[in-house]
Amino acid sequence: MASRRQVQVSEALAHAAGDFFARESNRESLITVTRADVSPDLKNVKIFFTVMPESYETAALNFAKRSRTDFREFIKKHSALSRLPHIDFEIDTGEKNRQRIDDLTRS
């Protein structure tokens, strides 16, 4: 179970990532941050997101990975975190699968 601090850091980073993508993405696709998983030692975080339309997923993931340094700078300016974790980004396949199941059950 995640500690209270892990949950706080996770929520803060997910929110910051959403703001960052809203400001920095090219607007050709919609990038939605779904969650951030923070390691127990708070040194690593993986931020998960979905992309609409799905055909832009690879481009969005490449953009996110290229923007890690810029995102760290964004976090420095827009959060109260004293130590910045190592950040990685990943497509949220769990959310994608859930949406697919929802679509199938509606049909």
Secondary structure, DSSP 8 states (H G I E B T S, - for coil): ---HHHHHHHHHHHHHHHHHHHHHS-SSSEEEEEEEEE-TTSSEEEEEEEEESGGGHHHHHHHHHHTHHHHHHHHHHH---SS--EEEEEE-HHHHHHHHHHHHHH-
